[in-house]
Amino acid sequence: MPTVRLRDAAEYPDKAQALFELSKSWFNYDFPQPPAMSRVMAWDPEFGAPHGRAMKRAMMAGEFTRAEKEMVAAAVSGVNACAY
């Protein structure tokens, strides 16, 4: 259950709309709306922008592939969700 109001993507300014399109191509998804977390973070650019940069840095090529990193993130998220 969301703890914040999830705004429709159309409610965001043009700059955020452009970021949603970049995210869509970077993550390679075709959903009607950007993911909820993207919409929440885009509402506060002072928080969302540094987080986005950190995410790109974390997903850069390195010892693990991006797919392996995504798998670890999904597993950790599942464990965290069960902790509540």
Contact map, one row per residue, 1 for C-alpha under 8 A:
111000000000000000000000000000000000000000000000000000000000000000000000000000000000
111111000000000000000000000000000000000000000000000000000000000000000000000000000000
111110000000000000000000000000000000000000000000000000000000000000000000000000000000
011111000000000000000000000000000000000100000000000000000000000000000000000000000000
011111100000000000000000000000000000000000000000000000000000000000000000000000000000
010111110000000000000000000000000001001100000000000000000000000000000000000000000000
000011111010000000000000000000000000001100000000000000000000000000000000000000000000
000001111111000000000000000000001000001000000000000000000000000000000000000000000000
000000111111000010000000000000001100001000000000000000000000000000000000000000000000
000000011111100010000000000000000000000000000000000000000000000000000000000000000000
000000111111100000000000000000000000000000000000000000000000000000000000000000000000
000000011111110110000000000000000000000000100000000000000000000000000000000000000000
000000000111111110000000000000000000000000000000000000000000000000000000000000000000
000000000001111111000000000000000000000000000000000000000000000000000000000000000000
000000000000111111100000000000000000000000000000000000000000000000000000000000000000
000000000001111111110000000000000000000001000000000000000000000000000000000000000000
000000001101111111111000000000000000000000000000000000000000000000000000000000000000
000000000000011111111100000000000000000000000000000000000000000000000000000000000000
000000000000001111111110000000000000000000000000000000000000000000000000000000000000
000000000000000111111111000000000100010000000000000000000000000000000000000000000000
000000000000000011111111100000000000000000000000000000000000000000000000000000000000
000000000000000001111111110000000000000000000000000000000000000000000000000000000000
000000000000000000111111111100000000000000000000000000000000000000000000000000000000
000000000000000000011111111111000100000000000000000000000000000000000000000000000000
000000000000000000001111111110000000000000000000000000000000000000000000000000000000
000000000000000000000111111100000000000000000000000000000000000000000000000000000000
000000000000000000000011111110000000000000000000000000000000000000000000000000000000
000000000000000000000011111111000000000000000000000000000000000000000000000000000000
000000000000000000000001101111100000000000000000000000000000000000000000000000000000
000000000000000000000001000111110000000000000000000000000000000000000000000000000000
000000000000000000000000000011111110000000000000000000000000000000000000000000000000
000000000000000000000000000001111100000000000000000000000000000000000000000000000000
000000011000000000000000000000111110000000000000000000000000000000000000000000000000
000000001000000000010001000000111111011000000000000000000000000000000000000000000000
000000000000000000000000000000101111111000000000000000000000000000000000000000000000
000001000000000000000000000000000111111100000000000000000000000000000000000000000000
000000000000000000000000000000000011111110000000000000000000000000000000000000000000
000000000000000000010000000000000111111111000000000000000000000000000000000000000000
000001111000000000000000000000000111111111100000000000000000000000000000000000000000
000101100000000000000000000000000001111111110000000000000000000000000000000000000000
000000000000000000000000000000000000111111111011000000000000000000000000000000000000
000000000000000100000000000000000000011111111001100000000000000000000000000000000000
000000000001000000000000000000000000001111111001000000000000000000000000000000000000
000000000000000000000000000000000000000111111111000000000000000000000000000000000000
000000000000000000000000000000000000000011111111100000000000000000000000000000000000
000000000000000000000000000000000000000000011111110000000000000000000000000000000000
000000000000000000000000000000000000000010011111111000000000000000000000000000000000
000000000000000000000000000000000000000011111111111100000000000000000000000000000000
000000000000000000000000000000000000000001001111111110000000000000000000000000000000
000000000000000000000000000000000000000000000111111111000000000000000000000000000000
000000000000000000000000000000000000000000000011111111100000000000000000000000000000
000000000000000000000000000000000000000000000001111111110000000000000000000000000000
000000000000000000000000000000000000000000000000111111111000000000000000000000000000
000000000000000000000000000000000000000000000000011111111100000000000000000000000000
000000000000000000000000000000000000000000000000001111111110000000000000000000000000
000000000000000000000000000000000000000000000000000111111111000000000000000000000000
000000000000000000000000000000000000000000000000000011111111000000000000000000000000
000000000000000000000000000000000000000000000000000001111111000000000000000000000000
000000000000000000000000000000000000000000000000000000111111100001001000000000000000
000000000000000000000000000000000000000000000000000000011111110001000000000000000000
000000000000000000000000000000000000000000000000000000000011111111000000000000000000
000000000000000000000000000000000000000000000000000000000001111110000000000000000000
000000000000000000000000000000000000000000000000000000000000111110000000000000000000
000000000000000000000000000000000000000000000000000000000000111111011000000000000000
000000000000000000000000000000000000000000000000000000000000111111111000000000000000
000000000000000000000000000000000000000000000000000000000011100111111100000000000000
000000000000000000000000000000000000000000000000000000000000000011111110000000000000
000000000000000000000000000000000000000000000000000000000000000111111111000000000000
000000000000000000000000000000000000000000000000000000000010000111111111100000000000
000000000000000000000000000000000000000000000000000000000000000001111111110000000000
000000000000000000000000000000000000000000000000000000000000000000111111111000000000
000000000000000000000000000000000000000000000000000000000000000000011111111100000000
000000000000000000000000000000000000000000000000000000000000000000001111111110000000
000000000000000000000000000000000000000000000000000000000000000000000111111111000000
000000000000000000000000000000000000000000000000000000000000000000000011111111100000
000000000000000000000000000000000000000000000000000000000000000000000001111111110000
000000000000000000000000000000000000000000000000000000000000000000000000111111111000
000000000000000000000000000000000000000000000000000000000000000000000000011111111100
000000000000000000000000000000000000000000000000000000000000000000000000001111111110
000000000000000000000000000000000000000000000000000000000000000000000000000111111111
000000000000000000000000000000000000000000000000000000000000000000000000000011111111
000000000000000000000000000000000000000000000000000000000000000000000000000001111111
000000000000000000000000000000000000000000000000000000000000000000000000000000111111
000000000000000000000000000000000000000000000000000000000000000000000000000000011111
